[in-house]
Amino acid sequence: MTVTTNIPAWPLSDEQKQIVELCRDFATKEIRPEAVRWTRPTP
Protein backbone atom coordinates (compact mmCIF):
# COMPACT_ATOMS: atom_id res chain seq x y z
CA MET A 1 0.00 0.00 0.00
CA THR A 2 1.33 3.42 -0.95
CA VAL A 3 0.91 6.28 1.49
CA THR A 4 0.65 9.75 -0.02
CA THR A 5 1.13 12.94 1.97
CA ASN A 6 0.28 16.58 1.34
CA ILE A 7 -2.79 15.75 -0.73
CA PRO A 8 -5.94 17.01 1.00
CA ALA A 9 -9.06 14.86 1.08
CA TRP A 10 -10.95 17.82 -0.40
CA PRO A 11 -9.93 21.06 -2.16
CA LEU A 12 -8.69 23.77 0.19
CA SER A 13 -9.85 27.35 -0.14
CA ASP A 14 -7.29 30.08 -0.74
CA GLU A 15 -7.64 31.17 2.89
CA GLN A 16 -6.99 27.62 4.13
CA LYS A 17 -3.91 27.36 1.89
CA GLN A 18 -2.58 30.61 3.37
CA ILE A 19 -3.07 29.25 6.90
CA VAL A 20 -1.20 26.06 6.02
CA GLU A 21 1.66 28.13 4.59
CA LEU A 22 1.81 30.27 7.74
CA CYS A 23 1.98 27.12 9.88
CA ARG A 24 4.78 25.68 7.75
CA ASP A 25 6.74 28.94 7.96
CA PHE A 26 6.29 29.01 11.75
CA ALA A 27 7.47 25.42 12.06
CA THR A 28 10.53 26.11 9.92
CA LYS A 29 11.54 29.29 11.73
CA GLU A 30 10.46 28.64 15.33
CA ILE A 31 9.98 24.96 16.10
CA ARG A 32 12.70 23.20 14.12
CA PRO A 33 15.63 25.40 15.24
CA GLU A 34 14.62 24.82 18.88
CA ALA A 35 14.46 21.07 18.33
CA VAL A 36 17.94 21.09 16.81
CA ARG A 37 19.27 23.21 19.67
CA TRP A 38 17.88 20.81 22.28
CA THR A 39 19.15 17.66 20.56
CA ARG A 40 22.76 18.79 20.05
CA PRO A 41 25.17 18.58 22.97
CA THR A 42 26.50 21.90 24.21
CA PRO A 43 30.25 22.38 23.79
PDB file with SEQRES, HELIX, SHEET and CRYST1 records, atoms N, CA, C and O in Angstrom:
SEQRES   1 A   43  MET THR VAL THR THR ASN ILE PRO ALA TRP PRO LEU SER          
SEQRES   2 A   43  ASP GLU GLN LYS GLN ILE VAL GLU LEU CYS ARG ASP PHE          
SEQRES   3 A   43  ALA THR LYS GLU ILE ARG PRO GLU ALA VAL ARG TRP THR          
SEQRES   4 A   43  ARG PRO THR PRO                                              
HELIX    1 AA1 ASP A   14  PHE A   26  1                                  13    
HELIX    2 AA2 ALA A   27  ILE A   31  3                                   5    
HELIX    3 AA3 ARG A   32  THR A   39  1                                   8    
CRYST1    1.000    1.000    1.000  90.00  90.00  90.00 P 1           1          
ATOM      1  N   MET A   1       0.841  -1.189   0.000  1.00  0.00           N  
ATOM      2  CA  MET A   1       0.000   0.000   0.000  1.00  0.00           C  
ATOM      3  C   MET A   1       0.883   1.248   0.000  1.00  0.00           C  
ATOM      4  O   MET A   1       1.832   1.343   0.778  1.00  0.00           O  
ATOM      5  N   THR A   2       0.574   2.178  -0.853  1.00  0.00           N  
ATOM      6  CA  THR A   2       1.327   3.423  -0.953  1.00  0.00           C  
ATOM      7  C   THR A   2       0.648   4.501  -0.122  1.00  0.00           C  
ATOM      8  O   THR A   2      -0.563   4.701  -0.212  1.00  0.00           O  
ATOM      9  N   VAL A   3       1.435   5.188   0.681  1.00  0.00           N  
ATOM     10  CA  VAL A   3       0.912   6.284   1.491  1.00  0.00           C  
ATOM     11  C   VAL A   3       1.340   7.592   0.839  1.00  0.00           C  
ATOM     12  O   VAL A   3       2.520   7.798   0.555  1.00  0.00           O  
ATOM     13  N   THR A   4       0.379   8.465   0.607  1.00  0.00           N  
ATOM     14  CA  THR A   4       0.652   9.748  -0.018  1.00  0.00           C  
ATOM     15  C   THR A   4       0.409  10.850   1.002  1.00  0.00           C  
ATOM     16  O   THR A   4      -0.580  10.817   1.735  1.00  0.00           O  
ATOM     17  N   THR A   5       1.306  11.821   1.051  1.00  0.00           N  
ATOM     18  CA  THR A   5       1.132  12.936   1.974  1.00  0.00           C  
ATOM     19  C   THR A   5       0.950  14.230   1.199  1.00  0.00           C  
ATOM     20  O   THR A   5       1.246  14.307   0.007  1.00  0.00           O  
ATOM     21  N   ASN A   6       0.464  15.233   1.892  1.00  0.00           N  
ATOM     22  CA  ASN A   6       0.276  16.575   1.337  1.00  0.00           C  
ATOM     23  C   ASN A   6      -0.779  16.641   0.246  1.00  0.00           C  
ATOM     24  O   ASN A   6      -0.777  17.576  -0.555  1.00  0.00           O  
ATOM     25  N   ILE A   7      -1.665  15.682   0.200  1.00  0.00           N  
ATOM     26  CA  ILE A   7      -2.794  15.751  -0.726  1.00  0.00           C  
ATOM     27  C   ILE A   7      -4.063  15.783   0.128  1.00  0.00           C  
ATOM     28  O   ILE A   7      -4.410  14.784   0.758  1.00  0.00           O  
ATOM     29  N   PRO A   8      -4.749  16.913   0.153  1.00  0.00           N  
ATOM     30  CA  PRO A   8      -5.937  17.009   1.002  1.00  0.00           C  
ATOM     31  C   PRO A   8      -7.062  16.109   0.507  1.00  0.00           C  
ATOM     32  O   PRO A   8      -7.146  15.788  -0.678  1.00  0.00           O  
ATOM     33  N   ALA A   9      -7.921  15.711   1.431  1.00  0.00           N  
ATOM     34  CA  ALA A   9      -9.060  14.864   1.084  1.00  0.00           C  
ATOM     35  C   ALA A   9     -10.098  15.646   0.279  1.00  0.00           C  
ATOM     36  O   ALA A   9     -10.928  15.053  -0.410  1.00  0.00           O  
ATOM     37  N   TRP A  10     -10.051  16.965   0.365  1.00  0.00           N  
ATOM     38  CA  TRP A  10     -10.954  17.820  -0.404  1.00  0.00           C  
ATOM     39  C   TRP A  10     -10.190  19.096  -0.763  1.00  0.00           C  
ATOM     40  O   TRP A  10      -9.182  19.401  -0.125  1.00  0.00           O  
ATOM     41  N   PRO A  11     -10.641  19.836  -1.755  1.00  0.00           N  
ATOM     42  CA  PRO A  11      -9.925  21.060  -2.157  1.00  0.00           C  
ATOM     43  C   PRO A  11      -9.929  22.105  -1.036  1.00  0.00           C  
ATOM     44  O   PRO A  11     -10.954  22.339  -0.396  1.00  0.00           O  
ATOM     45  N   LEU A  12      -8.791  22.715  -0.813  1.00  0.00           N  
ATOM     46  CA  LEU A  12      -8.690  23.771   0.193  1.00  0.00           C  
ATOM     47  C   LEU A  12      -8.988  25.125  -0.442  1.00  0.00           C  
ATOM     48  O   LEU A  12      -8.661  25.374  -1.602  1.00  0.00           O  
ATOM     49  N   SER A  13      -9.612  25.985   0.343  1.00  0.00           N  
ATOM     50  CA  SER A  13      -9.850  27.348  -0.136  1.00  0.00           C  
ATOM     51  C   SER A  13      -8.528  28.114  -0.109  1.00  0.00           C  
ATOM     52  O   SER A  13      -7.553  27.657   0.487  1.00  0.00           O  
ATOM     53  N   ASP A  14      -8.499  29.261  -0.744  1.00  0.00           N  
ATOM     54  CA  ASP A  14      -7.287  30.084  -0.740  1.00  0.00           C  
ATOM     55  C   ASP A  14      -6.900  30.479   0.685  1.00  0.00           C  
ATOM     56  O   ASP A  14      -5.720  30.501   1.033  1.00  0.00           O  
ATOM     57  N   GLU A  15      -7.907  30.791   1.505  1.00  0.00           N  
ATOM     58  CA  GLU A  15      -7.636  31.170   2.894  1.00  0.00           C  
ATOM     59  C   GLU A  15      -7.021  29.997   3.665  1.00  0.00           C  
ATOM     60  O   GLU A  15      -6.088  30.191   4.443  1.00  0.00           O  
ATOM     61  N   GLN A  16      -7.534  28.800   3.455  1.00  0.00           N  
ATOM     62  CA  GLN A  16      -6.987  27.622   4.125  1.00  0.00           C  
ATOM     63  C   GLN A  16      -5.551  27.352   3.677  1.00  0.00           C  
ATOM     64  O   GLN A  16      -4.706  26.974   4.488  1.00  0.00           O  
ATOM     65  N   LYS A  17      -5.278  27.544   2.399  1.00  0.00           N  
ATOM     66  CA  LYS A  17      -3.913  27.357   1.889  1.00  0.00           C  
ATOM     67  C   LYS A  17      -2.957  28.359   2.529  1.00  0.00           C  
ATOM     68  O   LYS A  17      -1.817  28.015   2.841  1.00  0.00           O  
ATOM     69  N   GLN A  18      -3.414  29.601   2.727  1.00  0.00           N  
ATOM     70  CA  GLN A  18      -2.578  30.614   3.370  1.00  0.00           C  
ATOM     71  C   GLN A  18      -2.276  30.234   4.818  1.00  0.00           C  
ATOM     72  O   GLN A  18      -1.162  30.444   5.297  1.00  0.00           O  
ATOM     73  N   ILE A  19      -3.264  29.677   5.512  1.00  0.00           N  
ATOM     74  CA  ILE A  19      -3.068  29.252   6.896  1.00  0.00           C  
ATOM     75  C   ILE A  19      -2.055  28.114   6.969  1.00  0.00           C  
ATOM     76  O   ILE A  19      -1.190  28.108   7.845  1.00  0.00           O  
ATOM     77  N   VAL A  20      -2.155  27.163   6.064  1.00  0.00           N  
ATOM     78  CA  VAL A  20      -1.196  26.056   6.021  1.00  0.00           C  
ATOM     79  C   VAL A  20       0.208  26.596   5.781  1.00  0.00           C  
ATOM     80  O   VAL A  20       1.161  26.148   6.418  1.00  0.00           O  
ATOM     81  N   GLU A  21       0.343  27.544   4.879  1.00  0.00           N  
ATOM     82  CA  GLU A  21       1.657  28.129   4.590  1.00  0.00           C  
ATOM     83  C   GLU A  21       2.214  28.859   5.808  1.00  0.00           C  
ATOM     84  O   GLU A  21       3.406  28.756   6.095  1.00  0.00           O  
ATOM     85  N   LEU A  22       1.368  29.592   6.526  1.00  0.00           N  
ATOM     86  CA  LEU A  22       1.813  30.266   7.743  1.00  0.00           C  
ATOM     87  C   LEU A  22       2.301  29.260   8.782  1.00  0.00           C  
ATOM     88  O   LEU A  22       3.317  29.484   9.439  1.00  0.00           O  
ATOM     89  N   CYS A  23       1.579  28.159   8.927  1.00  0.00           N  
ATOM     90  CA  CYS A  23       1.980  27.120   9.884  1.00  0.00           C  
ATOM     91  C   CYS A  23       3.313  26.499   9.489  1.00  0.00           C  
ATOM     92  O   CYS A  23       4.160  26.252  10.347  1.00  0.00           O  
ATOM     93  N   ARG A  24       3.502  26.249   8.214  1.00  0.00           N  
ATOM     94  CA  ARG A  24       4.779  25.681   7.753  1.00  0.00           C  
ATOM     95  C   ARG A  24       5.928  26.653   8.001  1.00  0.00           C  
ATOM     96  O   ARG A  24       7.002  26.246   8.445  1.00  0.00           O  
ATOM     97  N   ASP A  25       5.706  27.931   7.717  1.00  0.00           N  
ATOM     98  CA  ASP A  25       6.741  28.936   7.963  1.00  0.00           C  
ATOM     99  C   ASP A  25       7.085  29.006   9.452  1.00  0.00           C  
ATOM    100  O   ASP A  25       8.257  29.083   9.820  1.00  0.00           O  
ATOM    101  N   PHE A  26       6.062  28.979  10.299  1.00  0.00           N  
ATOM    102  CA  PHE A  26       6.286  29.015  11.746  1.00  0.00           C  
ATOM    103  C   PHE A  26       7.097  27.804  12.195  1.00  0.00           C  
ATOM    104  O   PHE A  26       8.028  27.933  12.990  1.00  0.00           O  
ATOM    105  N   ALA A  27       6.741  26.635  11.686  1.00  0.00           N  
ATOM    106  CA  ALA A  27       7.473  25.419  12.058  1.00  0.00           C  
ATOM    107  C   ALA A  27       8.929  25.507  11.625  1.00  0.00           C  
ATOM    108  O   ALA A  27       9.826  25.118  12.373  1.00  0.00           O  
ATOM    109  N   THR A  28       9.164  26.010  10.434  1.00  0.00           N  
ATOM    110  CA  THR A  28      10.529  26.107   9.917  1.00  0.00           C  
ATOM    111  C   THR A  28      11.364  27.095  10.724  1.00  0.00           C  
ATOM    112  O   THR A  28      12.530  26.832  11.018  1.00  0.00           O  
ATOM    113  N   LYS A  29      10.769  28.227  11.082  1.00  0.00           N  
ATOM    114  CA  LYS A  29      11.538  29.290  11.730  1.00  0.00           C  
ATOM    115  C   LYS A  29      11.597  29.156  13.248  1.00  0.00           C  
ATOM    116  O   LYS A  29      12.601  29.528  13.854  1.00  0.00           O  
ATOM    117  N   GLU A  30      10.550  28.636  13.872  1.00  0.00           N  
ATOM    118  CA  GLU A  30      10.456  28.642  15.333  1.00  0.00           C  
ATOM    119  C   GLU A  30      10.639  27.266  15.970  1.00  0.00           C  
ATOM    120  O   GLU A  30      11.380  27.129  16.943  1.00  0.00           O  
ATOM    121  N   ILE A  31       9.983  26.267  15.440  1.00  0.00           N  
ATOM    122  CA  ILE A  31       9.980  24.959  16.097  1.00  0.00           C  
ATOM    123  C   ILE A  31      11.228  24.159  15.760  1.00  0.00           C  
ATOM    124  O   ILE A  31      11.891  23.652  16.665  1.00  0.00           O  
ATOM    125  N   ARG A  32      11.560  24.036  14.506  1.00  0.00           N  
ATOM    126  CA  ARG A  32      12.697  23.195  14.116  1.00  0.00           C  
ATOM    127  C   ARG A  32      14.026  23.677  14.673  1.00  0.00           C  
ATOM    128  O   ARG A  32      14.795  22.845  15.155  1.00  0.00           O  
ATOM    129  N   PRO A  33      14.351  24.977  14.640  1.00  0.00           N  
ATOM    130  CA  PRO A  33      15.629  25.399  15.236  1.00  0.00           C  
ATOM    131  C   PRO A  33      15.723  25.060  16.726  1.00  0.00           C  
ATOM    132  O   PRO A  33      16.796  24.689  17.201  1.00  0.00           O  
ATOM    133  N   GLU A  34      14.620  25.181  17.469  1.00  0.00           N  
ATOM    134  CA  GLU A  34      14.616  24.819  18.885  1.00  0.00           C  
ATOM    135  C   GLU A  34      14.870  23.329  19.062  1.00  0.00           C  
ATOM    136  O   GLU A  34      15.616  22.928  19.955  1.00  0.00           O  
ATOM    137  N   ALA A  35      14.263  22.520  18.229  1.00  0.00           N  
ATOM    138  CA  ALA A  35      14.455  21.072  18.327  1.00  0.00           C  
ATOM    139  C   ALA A  35      15.915  20.717  18.077  1.00  0.00           C  
ATOM    140  O   ALA A  35      16.474  19.864  18.767  1.00  0.00           O  
ATOM    141  N   VAL A  36      16.527  21.359  17.105  1.00  0.00           N  
ATOM    142  CA  VAL A  36      17.938  21.094  16.810  1.00  0.00           C  
ATOM    143  C   VAL A  36      18.801  21.542  17.980  1.00  0.00           C  
ATOM    144  O   VAL A  36      19.742  20.845  18.361  1.00  0.00           O  
ATOM    145  N   ARG A  37      18.491  22.686  18.547  1.00  0.00           N  
ATOM    146  CA  ARG A  37      19.274  23.209  19.672  1.00  0.00           C  
ATOM    147  C   ARG A  37      19.211  22.266  20.863  1.00  0.00           C  
ATOM    148  O   ARG A  37      20.213  22.063  21.548  1.00  0.00           O  
ATOM    149  N   TRP A  38      18.039  21.689  21.115  1.00  0.00           N  
ATOM    150  CA  TRP A  38      17.880  20.812  22.277  1.00  0.00           C  
ATOM    151  C   TRP A  38      18.447  19.417  22.052  1.00  0.00           C  
ATOM    152  O   TRP A  38      18.706  18.704  23.021  1.00  0.00           O  
ATOM    153  N   THR A  39      18.647  19.009  20.807  1.00  0.00           N  
ATOM    154  CA  THR A  39      19.147  17.662  20.556  1.00  0.00           C  
ATOM    155  C   THR A  39      20.656  17.621  20.392  1.00  0.00           C  
ATOM    156  O   THR A  39      21.243  16.540  20.443  1.00  0.00           O  
ATOM    157  N   ARG A  40      21.300  18.759  20.197  1.00  0.00           N  
ATOM    158  CA  ARG A  40      22.756  18.791  20.054  1.00  0.00           C  
ATOM    159  C   ARG A  40      23.406  19.036  21.414  1.00  0.00           C  
ATOM    160  O   ARG A  40      22.931  19.865  22.190  1.00  0.00           O  
ATOM    161  N   PRO A  41      24.478  18.326  21.697  1.00  0.00           N  
ATOM    162  CA  PRO A  41      25.173  18.579  22.971  1.00  0.00           C  
ATOM    163  C   PRO A  41      25.829  19.956  22.971  1.00  0.00           C  
ATOM    164  O   PRO A  41      26.303  20.423  21.935  1.00  0.00           O  
ATOM    165  N   THR A  42      25.856  20.589  24.109  1.00  0.00           N  
ATOM    166  CA  THR A  42      26.499  21.895  24.206  1.00  0.00           C  
ATOM    167  C   THR A  42      28.001  21.701  24.353  1.00  0.00           C  
ATOM    168  O   THR A  42      28.438  20.785  25.049  1.00  0.00           O  
ATOM    169  N   PRO A  43      28.789  22.539  23.715  1.00  0.00           N  
ATOM    170  CA  PRO A  43      30.254  22.380  23.789  1.00  0.00           C  
ATOM    171  C   PRO A  43      30.814  22.730  25.154  1.00  0.00           C  
ATOM    172  O   PRO A  43      32.024  22.645  25.365  1.00  0.00           O  
TER     173      PRO A  43                                                      
END                                                                             
